[in-house]
């Protein structure tokens, strides 16, 4: 958690379970209040990574492909 998480993706949760990561520019005002952030570190095996990458879209404010 950061005192000022400006610019970082926020980790969203439901009853303690992670439900997603919302990048700062895509976050609502309420989501921007979240102080638990995504550091961008990812560890995965190659088969899983290939499967995940095939499902990526760029439907966000920046038009970027978010790998996290």
URBEL-V669032 format. One record per pair of residues at least 24 apart in sequence whose ideal C-beta (glycine too) atoms are under 8 Angstrom apart, sorted by the first residue. I is the first residue (numbers start at 0). J is the second residue. D is the distance in whole Angstrom. If there is no record, write none. Layout:
i=(I I)
j=(J J)
d=(D D)
This chain:
i=(0 0 0 1 1 2 4 4 4 4 7 7 7 8 8 8 8 8 9 9 9 9 10 10 10 20 20 22 22 22 22 24 24 24 25 25 25 37 39 41 41)
j=(34 35 36 34 36 34 31 33 34 36 36 37 38 36 37 39 65 67 33 35 36 37 35 36 37 65 67 59 60 61 65 59 60 61 59 60 61 67 67 66 67)
d=(4 5 7 6 6 7 8 7 5 5 4 6 8 6 4 8 8 6 4 7 6 7 5 7 6 8 5 7 8 7 6 8 5 6 5 5 8 5 6 7 6)
